[in-house]
Amino acid sequence: MNGTVDKREFILDNFIKLVGEYGINRVTLSDVAERSGLTKSALYYYFGSKEALLVEGFELFNHKLREKIDPLVQNAKNPREVLLVYCDFNLKVFFGGYEEFRPLMELSTEVFYEIQKYMFNSPDIAKRVLSHRDSELNWLNGVIAQYIGESPDDDRTRKITIMYAAFLHSFVTMSAGIAKQSKALESYSLISQFPWRLDNIDHDDIFEFLIGGVDDLKKKLFGK
């Protein structure tokens, strides 16, 4: 990796840390330059705006995700294993299983939603986000189609795909929120007595719940 790429990633890392500390709306390019040991004019050589930082940060994040998951998918023996890999990978990413993604995953819920709002208020960033989401869902839809033995172009297959993805990501979002709240309040004795815990749920439990839903929905929608 050359020095320019190293410097850009260094700046992005500092930007993410600042956003985690202060939120996206309060962070300025001057803050990023100071944290990175640069003058503001030197920072402009690499990034000309917060939008540019967000775009490259988003693209870098997705590139690293693909680098991690692609070999795992290639080693899967059948579509069911690919769906298991996808489920397990998402859970590991969001719950700190990969060191390189941990700074992003440790952002507070409030900061995370603030970033989402900021990104979708920028047409260029919003298009990139939606393009990545569309690409991921098309890929997942192909895997689901292979697993259930139906056409990926069938609206019933797409319904199963969107429900699989939605339930997985909803679980991740809800669980991450509970985990953060529990960590913040772990010194309170009431929390230790709270019956709705996450530590007795493993990744296989979640996958079996999801794949069971796929199987049941296939029977209902396709009648077989």
MARBA-3410 file (N, C-alpha, C, O; in Angstrom, 1 decimal):
224
0.9,-1.2,0.0,0.0,0.0,0.0,0.9,1.2,0.0,1.8,1.3,0.8 ~ 0.6,2.2,-0.9,1.4,3.4,-1.0,1.1,4.4,0.1,0.1,4.3,0.8 ~ 2.0,5.4,0.2,1.9,6.4,1.3,0.6,7.2,1.2,0.0,7.5,2.2 ~ 0.2,7.5,0.0,-1.0,8.3,-0.2,-2.3,7.6,0.3,-3.1,8.2,1.0 ~ -2.4,6.3,0.0,-3.5,5.5,0.5,-3.5,5.4,2.0,-4.5,5.5,2.7
-2.3,5.1,2.6,-2.1,5.1,4.0,-2.6,6.4,4.7,-3.3,6.3,5.7 ~ -2.2,7.5,4.1,-2.6,8.8,4.7,-4.1,9.0,4.6,-4.7,9.5,5.5 ~ -4.7,8.6,3.5,-6.1,8.8,3.3,-6.9,7.9,4.4,-7.8,8.4,5.0 ~ -6.4,6.7,4.6,-7.1,5.8,5.6,-6.8,6.4,7.0,-7.7,6.3,7.8 ~ -5.7,7.0,7.2,-5.4,7.6,8.5,-6.3,8.7,8.8,-6.8,8.9,9.9
-6.5,9.5,7.8,-7.5,10.7,7.9,-8.9,10.2,8.1,-9.6,10.7,9.0 ~ -9.3,9.1,7.4,-10.6,8.6,7.6,-10.8,8.0,9.0,-11.9,8.2,9.6 ~ -9.8,7.3,9.5,-9.9,6.8,10.8,-10.1,7.9,11.9,-10.9,7.8,12.8 ~ -9.4,9.0,11.7,-9.6,10.1,12.6,-10.9,10.8,12.4,-11.5,11.2,13.4 ~ -11.4,10.8,11.2,-12.7,11.4,11.0,-13.8,10.5,11.7,-14.7,11.1,12.3
-13.7,9.2,11.6,-14.7,8.3,12.2,-14.6,8.5,13.7,-15.7,8.5,14.4 ~ -13.4,8.6,14.3,-13.3,8.8,15.8,-13.9,10.1,16.2,-14.6,10.2,17.2 ~ -13.7,11.2,15.4,-14.3,12.5,15.7,-15.8,12.4,15.7,-16.5,12.9,16.5 ~ -16.4,11.7,14.6,-17.8,11.6,14.5,-18.4,10.8,15.7,-19.4,11.2,16.2 ~ -17.7,9.8,16.1,-18.1,9.1,17.3,-18.2,9.9,18.5,-19.0,9.7,19.4
-17.2,10.8,18.6,-17.2,11.7,19.8,-18.2,12.8,19.8,-18.7,13.2,20.8 ~ -18.4,13.4,18.6,-19.1,14.7,18.5,-20.4,14.6,17.6,-21.2,15.5,17.7 ~ -20.5,13.6,16.8,-21.6,13.5,15.9,-21.2,14.2,14.5,-20.3,15.0,14.5 ~ -21.8,13.7,13.5,-21.4,14.2,12.1,-21.6,15.7,11.9,-20.9,16.3,11.2 ~ -22.7,16.2,12.5,-23.0,17.6,12.3,-22.1,18.6,12.9,-21.9,19.7,12.4
-21.5,18.2,14.0,-20.6,19.1,14.7,-19.1,19.0,14.3,-18.3,19.9,14.6 ~ -18.8,18.0,13.6,-17.4,17.8,13.1,-17.1,18.7,11.9,-17.9,18.7,11.0 ~ -16.0,19.4,11.9,-15.6,20.3,10.8,-14.3,19.7,10.2,-13.6,18.9,10.7 ~ -14.1,20.2,9.0,-12.8,19.8,8.3,-11.6,20.3,9.1,-10.5,19.7,9.1 ~ -11.8,21.4,9.8,-10.7,21.9,10.7,-10.4,20.9,11.8,-9.2,20.7,12.2
-11.5,20.3,12.4,-11.3,19.3,13.4,-10.5,18.1,12.9,-9.6,17.6,13.5 ~ -10.9,17.7,11.7,-10.3,16.5,11.0,-8.8,16.8,10.8,-7.9,16.0,11.0 ~ -8.5,18.0,10.3,-7.1,18.4,10.0,-6.3,18.4,11.2,-5.2,17.9,11.3 ~ -6.8,19.0,12.3,-6.1,19.1,13.6,-5.8,17.7,14.1,-4.7,17.4,14.6 ~ -6.8,16.8,14.1,-6.7,15.5,14.7,-5.7,14.7,13.9,-5.0,13.8,14.4
-5.6,15.0,12.6,-4.7,14.2,11.7,-3.3,14.9,11.6,-2.4,14.4,10.9 ~ -3.1,16.0,12.3,-1.8,16.6,12.3,-1.5,17.3,10.9,-0.3,17.4,10.5 ~ -2.5,17.9,10.3,-2.4,18.5,9.0,-2.9,20.0,9.1,-3.7,20.3,10.0 ~ -2.5,20.8,8.2,-3.1,22.1,8.0,-4.4,21.8,7.2,-4.6,20.8,6.6 ~ -5.3,22.8,7.3,-6.6,22.6,6.6,-6.3,22.5,5.1,-7.0,21.8,4.3
-5.4,23.3,4.6,-5.1,23.3,3.2,-4.5,22.0,2.7,-4.7,21.5,1.6 ~ -3.7,21.4,3.6,-3.1,20.0,3.3,-4.2,19.0,3.3,-4.2,18.1,2.5 ~ -5.2,19.1,4.2,-6.3,18.2,4.2,-7.1,18.2,2.9,-7.5,17.2,2.4 ~ -7.2,19.4,2.3,-7.9,19.6,1.0,-7.2,18.9,-0.1,-7.9,18.5,-1.1 ~ -6.0,18.6,0.0,-5.3,17.8,-1.0,-5.9,16.4,-1.1,-5.9,15.7,-2.1
-6.4,15.9,0.1,-6.9,14.5,0.2,-8.5,14.5,0.1,-9.1,13.7,-0.6 ~ -9.1,15.4,0.8,-10.5,15.5,0.9,-11.0,16.9,0.9,-10.5,17.7,1.7 ~ -11.9,17.3,0.0,-12.4,18.6,-0.1,-13.6,19.0,0.7,-14.0,20.1,0.8 ~ -14.2,18.0,1.3,-15.5,18.2,2.0,-15.8,17.0,2.9,-15.2,16.0,2.8 ~ -16.7,17.2,3.9,-17.2,16.1,4.7,-17.9,15.1,3.9,-17.8,13.9,4.1
-18.6,15.5,2.8,-19.2,14.6,1.9,-18.2,13.6,1.3,-18.4,12.4,1.1 ~ -17.0,14.2,0.9,-16.0,13.4,0.3,-15.5,12.4,1.3,-15.2,11.2,0.9 ~ -15.3,12.8,2.5,-14.9,11.9,3.6,-15.9,10.8,3.8,-15.5,9.6,3.9 ~ -17.2,11.1,3.8,-18.2,10.1,4.0,-18.2,9.1,2.8,-18.4,7.9,3.0 ~ -18.2,9.6,1.6,-18.2,8.8,0.4,-17.1,7.8,0.4,-17.3,6.6,0.2
-15.8,8.3,0.6,-14.7,7.4,0.6,-14.7,6.4,1.8,-14.4,5.2,1.6 ~ -15.2,6.9,2.9,-15.3,6.0,4.1,-16.3,4.9,3.8,-16.1,3.8,4.2 ~ -17.4,5.3,3.2,-18.5,4.3,2.9,-17.9,3.3,1.9,-18.1,2.1,2.1 ~ -17.2,3.7,0.8,-16.7,2.8,-0.2,-15.6,1.9,0.4,-15.5,0.7,0.1 ~ -14.8,2.5,1.3,-13.7,1.7,1.9,-14.3,0.6,2.8,-13.9,-0.5,2.8
-15.4,1.0,3.6,-16.0,0.0,4.4,-16.6,-1.1,3.6,-16.4,-2.3,4.0 ~ -17.3,-0.8,2.5,-17.8,-1.9,1.7,-16.8,-2.7,1.0,-17.0,-3.9,0.9 ~ -15.7,-2.1,0.6,-14.6,-2.9,0.0,-14.0,-3.9,1.0,-13.7,-5.0,0.7 ~ -13.8,-3.4,2.3,-13.3,-4.3,3.3,-14.3,-5.4,3.6,-13.9,-6.6,3.9 ~ -15.6,-5.1,3.6,-16.6,-6.1,3.8,-16.5,-7.2,2.8,-16.5,-8.4,3.1
-16.4,-6.8,1.5,-16.3,-7.8,0.4,-15.0,-8.6,0.5,-15.0,-9.8,0.3 ~ -13.9,-8.0,0.9,-12.6,-8.7,1.1,-12.8,-9.8,2.2,-12.2,-10.9,2.0 ~ -13.6,-9.6,3.2,-13.7,-10.5,4.3,-14.7,-11.6,3.9,-14.5,-12.8,4.1 ~ -15.8,-11.3,3.3,-16.9,-12.2,3.1,-16.7,-13.1,1.8,-17.1,-14.2,1.8 ~ -16.1,-12.6,0.8,-15.9,-13.3,-0.5,-15.3,-14.7,-0.3,-15.8,-15.7,-0.8
-14.1,-14.8,0.4,-13.5,-16.1,0.6,-14.4,-17.1,1.4,-14.4,-18.3,1.1 ~ -15.2,-16.5,2.3,-16.1,-17.4,3.1,-17.2,-17.9,2.2,-17.5,-19.1,2.3 ~ -17.7,-17.1,1.3,-18.8,-17.5,0.4,-18.2,-18.6,-0.5,-18.9,-19.6,-0.8 ~ -17.0,-18.3,-1.1,-16.4,-19.3,-2.0,-16.2,-20.6,-1.4,-16.2,-21.6,-2.1 ~ -16.0,-20.7,-0.1,-15.7,-22.0,0.5,-17.0,-22.7,1.0,-17.0,-23.9,1.4
-18.1,-22.0,0.8,-19.4,-22.7,1.2,-19.8,-23.7,0.2,-19.5,-23.6,-1.0 ~ -20.3,-24.8,0.6,-20.6,-26.0,-0.2,-21.9,-26.0,-1.0,-22.1,-26.6,-2.0 ~ -22.9,-25.2,-0.5,-24.2,-25.1,-1.1,-24.9,-23.8,-0.7,-24.4,-23.1,0.2 ~ -26.0,-23.5,-1.3,-26.7,-22.3,-1.0,-27.1,-22.1,0.5,-27.0,-21.0,1.0 ~ -27.4,-23.2,1.2,-27.8,-23.1,2.6,-26.6,-22.6,3.4,-26.7,-21.8,4.3
-25.4,-23.1,3.1,-24.2,-22.7,3.7,-23.8,-21.2,3.4,-23.3,-20.5,4.3 ~ -24.1,-20.8,2.2,-23.9,-19.4,1.9,-24.8,-18.5,2.7,-24.3,-17.5,3.2 ~ -26.0,-18.9,2.9,-26.9,-18.1,3.7,-26.5,-18.1,5.2,-26.6,-17.1,5.9 ~ -25.9,-19.2,5.6,-25.3,-19.3,7.0,-24.1,-18.3,7.1,-24.0,-17.6,8.1 ~ -23.3,-18.3,6.1,-22.1,-17.5,6.1,-22.6,-16.0,6.1,-22.0,-15.2,6.9
-23.6,-15.6,5.3,-24.1,-14.3,5.3,-24.6,-13.8,6.7,-24.3,-12.7,7.1 ~ -25.4,-14.7,7.3,-25.9,-14.4,8.6,-24.8,-14.3,9.6,-24.8,-13.3,10.4 ~ -23.9,-15.2,9.7,-22.8,-15.2,10.7,-21.9,-14.0,10.5,-21.5,-13.4,11.5 ~ -21.6,-13.7,9.2,-20.7,-12.6,8.9,-21.3,-11.3,9.4,-20.7,-10.4,10.0 ~ -22.6,-11.0,9.1,-23.3,-9.8,9.6,-23.3,-9.7,11.1,-23.1,-8.6,11.6
-23.5,-10.8,11.8,-23.5,-10.7,13.2,-22.1,-10.4,13.8,-22.0,-9.7,14.7 ~ -21.1,-11.0,13.2,-19.8,-10.8,13.7,-19.3,-9.3,13.4,-18.7,-8.7,14.3 ~ -19.7,-8.8,12.3,-19.4,-7.4,12.0,-20.0,-6.5,13.0,-19.3,-5.6,13.5 ~ -21.3,-6.6,13.2,-22.0,-5.7,14.1,-21.7,-5.9,15.5,-22.0,-5.0,16.4 ~ -21.2,-7.1,15.9,-21.0,-7.3,17.3,-19.5,-7.4,17.7,-19.1,-8.1,18.6
-18.6,-6.8,16.8,-17.2,-6.6,17.2,-16.4,-7.8,16.9,-15.3,-7.9,17.5 ~ -16.8,-8.7,16.0,-16.0,-9.9,15.7,-14.8,-9.6,14.8,-13.9,-10.4,14.7 ~ -14.8,-8.4,14.2,-13.7,-8.1,13.3,-13.1,-6.7,13.8,-13.9,-5.7,13.9 ~ -11.9,-6.7,14.1,-11.3,-5.5,14.7,-11.4,-4.3,13.8,-11.6,-3.2,14.3 ~ -11.2,-4.5,12.5,-11.2,-3.4,11.6,-12.5,-2.7,11.5,-12.6,-1.5,11.1
-13.6,-3.3,11.9,-14.9,-2.7,11.8,-15.4,-2.2,13.1,-16.5,-1.6,13.2 ~ -14.7,-2.5,14.2,-15.1,-2.2,15.5,-15.4,-0.7,15.8,-16.4,-0.3,16.4 ~ -14.5,0.2,15.3,-14.8,1.7,15.5,-16.1,2.1,15.0,-16.8,2.9,15.7 ~ -16.5,1.6,13.9,-17.8,2.0,13.3,-19.0,1.4,14.1,-20.0,2.1,14.4 ~ -18.8,0.1,14.5,-19.8,-0.5,15.2,-20.0,0.0,16.6,-21.0,-0.3,17.3
-19.0,0.7,17.2,-19.1,1.2,18.5,-19.7,2.6,18.6,-19.9,3.2,19.6 ~ -20.1,3.1,17.4,-20.8,4.4,17.4,-22.1,4.3,18.1,-22.8,3.2,18.1 ~ -22.5,5.3,18.8,-23.8,5.3,19.6,-24.9,5.2,18.6,-24.8,5.6,17.4 ~ -26.1,4.8,19.0,-27.2,4.7,18.2,-27.6,6.1,17.7,-28.0,6.2,16.5 ~ -27.5,7.1,18.5,-27.9,8.4,18.1,-26.9,8.9,17.0,-27.4,9.5,16.0
-25.6,8.7,17.1,-24.7,9.1,16.1,-24.9,8.3,14.8,-24.8,8.9,13.7 ~ -25.2,7.0,14.9,-25.4,6.2,13.7,-26.6,6.8,12.9,-26.5,6.9,11.7 ~ -27.7,7.1,13.6,-28.9,7.6,12.9,-28.6,9.0,12.4,-29.2,9.4,11.3 ~ -27.8,9.8,13.1,-27.4,11.1,12.6,-26.7,11.0,11.3,-26.9,11.8,10.3 ~ -25.7,10.0,11.2,-25.0,9.8,10.0,-25.9,9.4,8.8,-25.8,9.9,7.7
-26.8,8.5,9.1,-27.8,8.0,8.1,-28.5,9.2,7.5,-28.7,9.3,6.3 ~ -29.0,10.1,8.4,-29.8,11.2,8.0,-28.9,12.1,7.1,-29.4,12.6,6.1 ~ -27.7,12.4,7.6,-26.8,13.2,6.8,-26.5,12.7,5.4,-26.5,13.4,4.4 ~ -26.3,11.4,5.4,-26.0,10.7,4.1,-27.1,10.8,3.1,-26.9,11.1,1.9 ~ -28.4,10.6,3.6,-29.5,10.6,2.7,-30.0,12.0,2.3,-30.8,12.1,1.5
-29.4,13.0,3.0,-29.7,14.4,2.6,-28.7,14.8,1.5,-28.8,15.9,0.9 ~ -27.7,13.9,1.2,-26.8,14.2,0.1,-27.1,13.3,-1.0,-26.9,12.1,-0.9 ~ -27.6,13.8,-2.2,-28.0,12.9,-3.3,-26.9,12.0,-3.8,-27.2,10.8,-4.1 ~ -25.7,12.4,-3.8,-24.6,11.6,-4.3,-24.3,10.4,-3.4,-24.2,9.3,-3.8 ~ -24.3,10.7,-2.1,-24.1,9.6,-1.1,-25.3,8.7,-1.1,-25.1,7.5,-1.0
-26.5,9.2,-1.1,-27.7,8.4,-1.1,-27.7,7.4,-2.3,-28.1,6.3,-2.1 ~ -27.3,7.9,-3.4,-27.3,7.0,-4.6,-26.3,5.9,-4.4,-26.6,4.8,-4.8 ~ -25.2,6.2,-3.9,-24.2,5.1,-3.6,-24.7,4.1,-2.6,-24.5,2.9,-2.8 ~ -25.3,4.6,-1.5,-25.8,3.7,-0.5,-26.9,2.8,-1.1,-26.9,1.6,-0.9 ~ -27.8,3.4,-1.9,-28.9,2.6,-2.5,-28.4,1.6,-3.5,-28.9,0.5,-3.7
-27.3,2.0,-4.2,-26.7,1.1,-5.2,-26.1,-0.1,-4.6,-26.2,-1.2,-5.1 ~ -25.4,0.1,-3.5,-24.8,-1.0,-2.7,-25.9,-1.9,-2.2,-25.8,-3.1,-2.2 ~ -26.9,-1.3,-1.6,-28.0,-2.1,-1.1,-28.7,-2.9,-2.1,-29.0,-4.1,-1.9 ~ -28.9,-2.3,-3.3,-29.5,-3.0,-4.4,-28.7,-4.2,-4.9,-29.2,-5.3,-5.1 ~ -27.4,-3.9,-5.0,-26.4,-5.0,-5.4,-26.4,-6.1,-4.4,-26.4,-7.3,-4.8
-26.4,-5.8,-3.1,-26.4,-6.9,-2.1,-27.7,-7.7,-2.1,-27.6,-8.9,-2.0 ~ -28.8,-7.0,-2.2,-30.1,-7.7,-2.3,-30.2,-8.6,-3.5,-30.8,-9.7,-3.4 ~ -29.7,-8.1,-4.6,-29.8,-8.9,-5.9,-28.9,-10.2,-5.7,-29.3,-11.3,-6.1 ~ -27.8,-10.0,-5.1,-26.9,-11.2,-4.8,-27.6,-12.2,-3.9,-27.7,-13.4,-4.1 ~ -28.2,-11.6,-2.8,-28.8,-12.5,-1.8,-30.1,-13.2,-2.4,-30.3,-14.3,-2.1
-30.8,-12.4,-3.3,-31.9,-13.0,-3.9,-31.5,-14.2,-4.8,-32.3,-15.2,-4.9 ~ -30.4,-14.1,-5.4,-29.9,-15.2,-6.2,-29.6,-16.5,-5.4,-29.9,-17.6,-5.8 ~ -29.0,-16.2,-4.2,-28.7,-17.3,-3.3,-30.0,-18.0,-2.8,-30.1,-19.2,-2.8 ~ -31.0,-17.1,-2.4,-32.3,-17.6,-1.9,-32.9,-18.4,-3.0,-33.5,-19.5,-2.7 ~ -32.9,-17.9,-4.2,-33.5,-18.6,-5.4,-32.9,-20.0,-5.5,-33.6,-21.0,-5.8
-31.6,-20.1,-5.4,-30.9,-21.4,-5.6,-31.4,-22.3,-4.4,-31.6,-23.5,-4.6 ~ -31.4,-21.8,-3.2,-31.8,-22.6,-2.0,-33.2,-23.1,-2.1,-33.4,-24.3,-1.8 ~ -34.2,-22.3,-2.6,-35.5,-22.8,-2.6,-35.9,-23.4,-4.0,-37.0,-24.0,-4.1 ~ -35.0,-23.4,-4.9,-35.2,-24.0,-6.2,-36.2,-23.3,-7.1,-37.0,-23.9,-7.8 ~ -36.3,-21.9,-7.0,-37.2,-21.2,-7.7,-36.5,-20.0,-8.5,-35.3,-19.8,-8.3
-37.2,-19.4,-9.4,-36.6,-18.3,-10.2,-36.4,-17.0,-9.3,-37.2,-16.7,-8.5 ~ -35.2,-16.4,-9.5,-34.9,-15.2,-8.8,-35.8,-14.0,-9.3,-35.9,-13.0,-8.6 ~ -36.4,-14.2,-10.4,-37.2,-13.1,-11.0,-38.7,-13.2,-10.5,-39.5,-12.3,-10.7 ~ -39.0,-14.2,-9.8,-40.4,-14.4,-9.2,-40.5,-13.5,-8.0,-39.7,-13.5,-7.1 ~ -41.6,-12.7,-8.0,-41.9,-11.8,-6.9,-42.0,-12.5,-5.6,-41.6,-11.9,-4.5
-42.4,-13.8,-5.6,-42.4,-14.5,-4.3,-41.1,-14.8,-3.8,-40.8,-14.8,-2.6 ~ -40.1,-15.1,-4.7,-38.7,-15.2,-4.2,-38.2,-13.9,-3.6,-37.5,-14.0,-2.6 ~ -38.5,-12.8,-4.3,-38.0,-11.5,-3.8,-38.6,-11.2,-2.4,-38.0,-10.7,-1.6 ~ -39.9,-11.6,-2.2,-40.5,-11.4,-0.9,-39.7,-12.2,0.2,-39.5,-11.7,1.3 ~ -39.4,-13.4,-0.1,-38.6,-14.2,0.9,-37.3,-13.6,1.1,-36.8,-13.5,2.3
-36.6,-13.1,0.1,-35.3,-12.4,0.2,-35.4,-11.2,1.1,-34.6,-11.1,2.0 ~ -36.3,-10.3,0.8,-36.4,-9.1,1.6,-36.8,-9.4,3.1,-36.3,-8.7,4.0 ~ -37.6,-10.4,3.3,-37.9,-10.8,4.7,-36.7,-11.4,5.4,-36.5,-11.1,6.6 ~ -35.9,-12.2,4.7,-34.7,-12.8,5.3,-33.8,-11.6,5.7,-33.3,-11.6,6.8 ~ -33.5,-10.7,4.8,-32.6,-9.6,5.0,-33.1,-8.7,6.1,-32.4,-8.2,7.0
-34.4,-8.4,6.0,-35.0,-7.4,7.0,-35.0,-8.0,8.4,-34.7,-7.3,9.4 ~ -35.4,-9.3,8.6,-35.4,-9.8,9.9,-34.0,-9.9,10.5,-33.7,-9.7,11.7 ~ -33.0,-10.3,9.6,-31.6,-10.4,10.1,-31.1,-9.0,10.6,-30.6,-8.8,11.7 ~ -31.3,-8.0,9.7,-30.8,-6.6,10.1,-31.6,-6.0,11.2,-31.1,-5.2,12.0 ~ -32.9,-6.3,11.3,-33.7,-5.8,12.4,-33.2,-6.4,13.7,-33.1,-5.7,14.7
-32.9,-7.7,13.7,-32.4,-8.3,14.9,-31.0,-7.7,15.3,-30.8,-7.4,16.5 ~ -30.2,-7.5,14.3,-28.9,-6.9,14.6,-29.0,-5.5,15.2,-28.4,-5.2,16.2 ~ -29.9,-4.7,14.6,-30.1,-3.3,15.1,-30.7,-3.3,16.5,-30.2,-2.6,17.4 ~ -31.7,-4.1,16.7,-32.3,-4.2,18.1,-31.4,-4.7,19.1,-31.3,-4.1,20.2 ~ -30.7,-5.8,18.8,-29.7,-6.4,19.7,-28.6,-5.5,20.0,-28.1,-5.4,21.2
-28.1,-4.7,19.0,-27.0,-3.8,19.3,-27.4,-2.7,20.2,-26.7,-2.3,21.1 ~ -28.7,-2.3,20.1,-29.2,-1.3,21.0,-29.3,-1.8,22.4,-28.9,-1.1,23.4 ~ -29.8,-3.0,22.6,-29.9,-3.6,23.9,-28.5,-3.8,24.5,-28.4,-3.5,25.7 ~ -27.6,-4.2,23.7,-26.2,-4.5,24.2,-25.6,-3.2,24.7,-24.9,-3.1,25.7 ~ -25.8,-2.1,23.9,-25.2,-0.8,24.3,-25.9,-0.3,25.6,-25.2,0.3,26.5
-27.2,-0.4,25.7,-27.9,0.0,26.9,-27.4,-0.8,28.1,-27.2,-0.2,29.2 ~ -27.3,-2.1,27.9,-26.9,-2.9,29.0,-25.5,-2.6,29.5,-25.2,-2.6,30.7 ~ -24.6,-2.3,28.5,-23.2,-1.9,28.9,-23.2,-0.6,29.6,-22.4,-0.5,30.6 ~ -24.0,0.3,29.2,-24.0,1.6,29.9,-24.6,1.5,31.3,-24.2,2.3,32.1 ~ -25.5,0.5,31.5,-26.1,0.4,32.8,-25.7,-0.8,33.6,-26.4,-1.2,34.5
-24.6,-1.4,33.2,-24.2,-2.7,33.8,-23.9,-2.6,35.3,-23.9,-3.6,36.0 ~ -23.6,-1.4,35.8,-23.3,-1.3,37.2,-24.6,-1.3,38.1,-24.5,-1.4,39.3 ~ -25.7,-1.2,37.4,-27.0,-1.2,38.2,-27.4,-2.6,38.4,-27.5,-3.4,37.4 ~ -27.8,-3.0,39.6,-28.1,-4.4,39.9,-29.4,-4.8,39.1,-29.6,-6.0,38.8 ~ -30.3,-3.9,38.8,-31.5,-4.2,38.1,-31.2,-4.8,36.8,-31.9,-5.7,36.4
-30.2,-4.3,36.1,-29.9,-4.8,34.8,-29.4,-6.3,34.8,-29.8,-7.1,34.0 ~ -28.7,-6.7,35.9,-28.2,-8.1,36.0,-29.4,-9.0,36.2,-29.3,-10.2,36.0 ~ -30.5,-8.5,36.6,-31.7,-9.3,36.8,-32.7,-9.3,35.7,-33.7,-9.9,35.7 ~ -32.3,-8.5,34.6,-33.2,-8.3,33.5,-33.3,-9.7,32.7,-32.2,-10.2,32.3 ~ -34.5,-10.2,32.5,-34.6,-11.6,31.9,-34.3,-11.7,30.4,-34.0,-12.8,30.0
-34.4,-10.6,29.7,-34.3,-10.6,28.3,-32.8,-10.4,27.9,-32.4,-9.3,27.5 ~ -32.0,-11.5,28.0,-30.6,-11.4,27.7,-30.2,-11.9,26.3,-31.0,-12.6,25.7 ~ -29.0,-11.4,25.9,-28.5,-11.9,24.6,-27.4,-12.9,24.6,-27.1,-13.5,23.6 ~ -26.9,-13.1,25.8,-25.7,-13.9,25.9,-25.9,-15.4,25.8,-25.0,-16.2,25.7 ~ -27.2,-15.8,25.8,-27.5,-17.2,25.6,-28.0,-17.5,24.2,-28.5,-18.6,23.9
-27.9,-16.5,23.3,-28.3,-16.7,21.9,-27.0,-16.7,21.1,-26.3,-15.8,21.1 ~ -26.8,-17.8,20.3,-25.7,-17.9,19.5,-26.1,-17.7,18.0,-27.3,-17.7,17.7 ~ -25.1,-17.6,17.1,-25.4,-17.4,15.7,-26.2,-18.5,15.1,-27.0,-18.2,14.2 ~ -25.9,-19.7,15.5,-26.7,-20.8,14.9,-28.2,-20.7,15.2,-29.0,-21.1,14.4 ~ -28.5,-20.2,16.5,-29.9,-20.1,16.9,-30.6,-19.1,15.9,-31.7,-19.3,15.4
-29.9,-18.0,15.6,-30.5,-17.0,14.8,-30.6,-17.5,13.3,-31.7,-17.3,12.7 ~ -29.6,-18.2,12.8,-29.7,-18.7,11.5,-30.9,-19.8,11.4,-31.6,-19.7,10.4 ~ -31.0,-20.7,12.3,-32.0,-21.7,12.3,-33.4,-21.0,12.3,-34.3,-21.5,11.6 ~ -33.5,-19.9,13.0,-34.8,-19.2,13.1,-35.1,-18.6,11.7,-36.2,-18.7,11.2 ~ -34.1,-18.0,11.0,-34.2,-17.4,9.7,-34.5,-18.4,8.6,-35.4,-18.2,7.8
-33.7,-19.5,8.6,-33.8,-20.5,7.6,-35.2,-21.2,7.7,-35.7,-21.7,6.7 ~ -35.6,-21.4,8.9,-36.9,-22.0,9.2,-38.0,-21.1,8.6,-39.0,-21.7,8.0 ~ -37.9,-19.8,8.7,-38.8,-18.9,8.1,-38.8,-19.0,6.6,-39.9,-18.9,6.0 ~ -37.6,-19.1,6.0,-37.5,-19.3,4.6,-38.3,-20.5,4.1,-39.0,-20.5,3.2 ~ -38.0,-21.6,4.8,-38.6,-22.9,4.4,-40.2,-22.8,4.5,-40.9,-23.3,3.6
-40.6,-22.2,5.6,-42.1,-22.1,5.8,-42.8,-21.2,4.8,-43.8,-21.5,4.3 ~ -42.1,-20.1,4.5,-42.6,-19.1,3.6,-42.7,-19.7,2.2,-43.6,-19.4,1.4 ~ -41.6,-20.5,1.8,-41.6,-21.1,0.5,-42.9,-22.0,0.4,-43.5,-22.0,-0.7 ~ -43.1,-22.8,1.4,-44.3,-23.7,1.4,-45.6,-22.9,1.2,-46.5,-23.3,0.4 ~ -45.7,-21.8,1.9,-46.9,-21.0,1.8,-47.1,-20.4,0.5,-48.2,-20.4,-0.1
-46.0,-19.8,-0.1,-46.1,-19.0,-1.3,-46.1,-19.9,-2.6,-46.7,-19.5,-3.5 ~ -45.3,-21.0,-2.5,-45.2,-21.8,-3.7,-46.0,-23.1,-3.6,-46.2,-23.8,-4.6 ~ -46.5,-23.4,-2.4,-47.4,-24.6,-2.3,-46.6,-25.9,-2.4,-47.2,-26.9,-2.8 ~ -45.3,-25.9,-2.1,-44.6,-27.1,-2.1,-43.4,-27.0,-1.2,-42.6,-28.0,-1.1
END
